Amino acid sequence: MTRKTDETTLPAGARSRPSSSSEAVRSALTELGLSAFAIVLALVISALLMVTLGYNVALAYQSMFRGAFGSLHGISQTLLRATPLLFTGFAVAIAFRAGLFNIGAEGQLYWGALACALVALTVEGLPQPIAVGLPLLAAGIAGFLWGAVPGILKAKTGAHEVITSIMLNSIAIFATTHITSRYFKAPGAVDQTERIVAAAVMPQIIPGTGLTAGILLGVAIAALVAWFFGHTALGYDFQAVGRNADAAEYGGVSSKRIQVLAMGFGGIMAGVAGGIVVLSLLNRFVANFSPGYGFTGIAVAVLGRGNPWGVVLAALLFGALDSGGMSMQLFARIPSDLTIVVQGLVIILVAAPAALRAMVRWRKPKVEPVDVA
């Protein structure tokens, strides 16, 4: 189909920015306020649960805050735990913009991690920027190829991406385990590769803390994603398809192409997440290494409302809950499972904007019918 150049044929927002910047800011602040309210409400409900179970709420939250932000080590651990969630959050959020639900970030992460580790074994003698960059490039390519599969199936056969991507997760996890144990296994009982070369280890920002440049890369990617959706034609096409695929097709945008690209671009983000875990934490590929980075990325994207900077804040929140949860368990004797309860409450409340708006009495003014007779 020949692409039309008249912007009036495209969905609102597909080729132009919001007519009022103040309206956009107001909308963003409203969404931010709802998310903040959801977080506070989740903490209040969790506090009531802890009181019911006989725990000291003040000590628990004090321990959580100190563990997450009370020291340089705590802040470093929060940022370190948030880093892979940044990228898996982007993996889901990018697909959101095109009206798709990328449940397959976990599998894309595994392929990215394995590809990264294998390339990182071969970069001996290269300068560190190249020795780090090449494995991450391999991770992104592997993630793209695996992520594009459900996009292609969606475009060609109409198969729902939720079903195909979640099934591909299991295939990826078992396949990477088999490949590692069969062809690249290091001596020992654990299915893992040899340790990557020293030049490929991602440099630490603060020596001794474990915090690497991965967090800086994540912030840079957030800026890139925001620019992509706000200032490029392809980014507008993503959003046009996400809002109304039929209208976008009428305006000359190939929704099938966008579906493949959206899932593939999301796969790049998840693959790089796996690569960063390998280069920053594990220094090798280890079978079944992920505690659920890909699935937690779904929660991060939902909490961040699909906005790149919202994803950054949401990832930091989940990183703080993880690092602070260990402190709660140690000093307040509270099971770390309660942090999962907090996360679940946040997800539920943020995912129910209609209920939240009703609770804070936020509603649009009703338009009374006008009698023209």
N, C-alpha and C positions, 0 to 999 in steps of 0.2 A: 504494500500500500504506500502511495506517495505521501510523504509527511507534509502536513499543512503548516504554514508559517504563521497563520493568524492565531494570536494567543487566545482569542475568544473561544476557540474550539477545544481548548484544554480545560481540565478541571481547575477550579479556583486554587491558586497557589502553585500550579505546576510550572508556570513560567514567570511568575511575578512574586514579589515579596508582599507581606501583609500590608494593607493599605494604611494602617496606622501602627507606628512603632509602639506607641503607648498602649494600644490594645494588646499587642504581642507581649509586652512586658507585664501587663496586668494578668494576662492568661498564664504566663510562666510563674508569676508570683502566687497565683491561686493554686496552681498545681504543686508548687513547692510547699505552700502552706498546708495543703491536704496531706502531703507525704510526711511533713513534720508532725502534724497532728496524729497521723497513724503511728508514728514511732513513739510518741509520748504515750498514746493510749495503750500501745503494746507493752511498754514498760510498766504502766500502771497495772494492767491486768496481770502481768508477770509478778509484780510485787504482791498483789492480792493472793496469787497462787503460792508464793513463797511464805507469806504469813500463815496461810492455811496449813502448810506443811511444817510450820514451826521454825523457819529460818529467819535470821536477822536481815531484814531488807536493807537497812542503812549500811551495814557492813558489806553486804553483797554488792551493792552498786558502787560503794566506795572502792572495794577491791577491784571491781571491773574497770572503773575509770582509771585507777592507778596502774593496773596491769596493761591497759591500752594506751594511756597517754601520760602516765605519771613519771616517766623516766625516758632517757634517750633509748634505752634498750626496748622499753615498751612501745614507744612510737615506731621504732625500727621494725619490731615484730608486727605491728598493725599494718604498716605499709608493705612489708614483705608478704603477709597473708592476703593483702588486698590486690597485689599485682596480677596474679593469674585471673582473679575475678574481674578485673578491669577488662581484660581481653575477651573472656568468655561472655561478659556482659555486652561488649560491643558486637560479638558474634550473633547474639540474639536480637539486639536492638536494631542492627542494620536490616535484618530480615523483617522486623516489625514495620519499618518504614515502607517496605514494599508489600505490606499486607500478608506476610508469611510468618510462620512460627517455627523457628529453627530449634528443634529439640535435640538435634544431633551434634551439639558442640562437644559433648564428651568424647564421641568417637573421632571427631575431627582433631581434638586435642591429642588423642593417643597417636594418630598417624603423624601429626606434626612433631610430637616428642621423639618418636622412633626415627623419623627422617633427620631430625636435628642431631640426634646422638650419633647416627651413622656417619653423617658428614663431619661432625666434630671430631671423629676419630682420625680423620684424614688431613687435617689442616696444620699439621706440625710444620713449624718454620715460617708460617705466614705472620704478617703483622697482626696484632690483636684485633684492631677494628675489622679486618677482613676475616680473621679466624672466628670472630663472633658473628659477623654479618652473614657469612655464607651458610652456616647452619640454620640461622633464623630464616633466611631466604628459602632454604629447603623445607623448613617447617611450614612456612606460609604456602608454598606450592602444594605440599602434601595435603594441607587443610583445604585449599581451594578445590583440588581434584575430588576429594571425598565429599566436601560440602556441595559441590555442583551436582552430584548424583541425584539427590532428592529433587533438586531444582529442575533437572532434565526430565525426571520422571513426572514431575508436576506439569511441565510444559508440554510434554509429548503425549502423556496418557491420562493426565488429570488426577493421578494418584496423589492423595493428600500428603503433604510434606511432614505432618506430624507422625503419621504411621510409618512412612518410609525412613525418616531420619532416626526415629527411636529404635527401629529394627537394625539400622546400620550401626548404631552404637555397640550393640552386642557383637556384631561381626567384627568391628574394628578392634575391640578389646581382646577378643579371642584370637584374631588374626595376628595382631602385634605380639601377643604372648607366644604364639606358635613360631612365628618367624624368629623371634629372639631366642627361644629355647632350642630351635633346630639349627640355626645358622650363625648366630652371633653371641651365643651364651658365654659369659666369662666363667672360669672355673669356680665351682661352689654349688651350693644347693639352690640358691636364688636365681630365678630367671631374670638375668640382667646382662647388659652389655659390659664391655670393658670400660674403664674410666676414660672420659674424654681427655684430650690433650690439654695441658695447662693454658695454652694461649686462647683456647675457646671458652674458658671459664669467664663468665660475665663479671666485670670489675665491680667491686663494692664501692658504694658512695661514701660510707662511713666504715672504715676498717674495724673488724671485730664484731660488727652487728649482724652481718649476713645480708644487709640491705644492699641490693645491687642497682645498676642503672636501669633495670627493667621498669621501675616505677616511673622514671623520667620518660622512657619510651612510651609508656601507657598514657601519660599526660599529653605527650606530643601527638599520639594517635587520636586522642579525644579532640584536640584542636583540628586535626586533619579531617576527621569525620564530620565535625561541625561545619567546617569550610566546604566539604564535599556536598552536604545536603543544603547548605545555604547559598552557595555561589556557583554551582556547576549545573549544566543542563542535564547531565546524567543523574545527578542527585535529585533534581526536580522530577525527572522521569520516574525515579523510584517512588517518590511520594505521590505522584499522579496515579500510578498503578495501585499503590496502597489505598488510596482514597476511593478510586473507582476505575477498575481495570477496563471496563467497557468504554467509558468516556475517554480514557487514555488511548485506547485503540483507535477510537474515532479521530482523535487528534494526531494520529500518526505514530504513537509510541507502541512498540512491540512488547506487550505484556509478557510473552513467553521468554523473550530475551532478558527482560528485567528480572523475571523469576529465577532464571539460571544464575544471573550475575549476583543477585541478592544473596542467594544461598552460598554461592562460591565466595563472595567477599566475606560473608560471615565465617565461612570455613577458614579463610586466611587468618582472621582474628583468633579463632580457636586454635589453629595450628601453631601460631606464634606463641600463644599461651603455653602450649605444651613445650615448645622450644625454650621458653624462658624458665620453666620449671627445671628442665634438664640442665641448662647452662648456669642457673643460679643456685638451685637447691640440691639436686641429685647428682649432678656431674656425670650422669650416665642414664640410659633408659632402664627402667625397672618395671617389670610386668605388674599391672594392677596398681600403679602408683597413685592414681588420683583418688582423693577423698570425696570426689563429686564436684570438681571445679566446673564442669560443663553444666550440670544441673543447677548448681548454685548461681551460675551466670544467668539462668532464666529469672531467678528471683531478683538479681541485681538489675536486669533490664526492666523488669516490671516496676520495681521500686523507683528506678530512674526515669520512668515514663518514656523510655526509648530515646531520651535526650542524652547526647554524649557527656555533657557535664553532670547531668543527673546520674549517669552510670558511674562516673568518678566518685561522687558523693556516696552512692549506694555501696560501691565496692569498699570504700573506706569504713562505712558503717559495719559491713559484714566482717571486714578485717579486724575491727575493734571488738566486735562480739566474740570472734574466735580467740584473739589474744587475751581479751579481758576475761573470757570464760575460764581460762586456765588459772588466772589469779583468783577468781571467785571460788574455784574448787579448792585451791590451796589454802586460802586465808579465811574464807567464810564457810568452808565445808559444804558447799553447794554442788550437786552433781552438774557436770558440764552439759548434760542433756538439757538442762533448763535454758541454756543459750539457744538450743535448737528450737525450743518452745517460743522464745522471744522472736527468733527469725521467722518462724511459721506465723506468728501473730501479725508481724509486720507485713508479711506477704499477703495474708488474707485481708487485712484492713486496707492496704494500698490497692489491692486488686478489686476492691468494692467501692469505687468512688461515689456511686449513687447513695450508698448507705452512709458514707462519711459526710457527704454534702447535706444529707437530711439531718445528721446528728449536729452539725454546726449551723443548721438553719440557713444554708447557702442554697439559694434557688433563684432562677431567673424570674423577673416580673411577668405576671400573666398579662396577656393582651386581651382586653375586653372587646367583644364584637361590637361593631359600629352599625347602627341602624341607619341605612341610607334611604329608607323609604320616606 
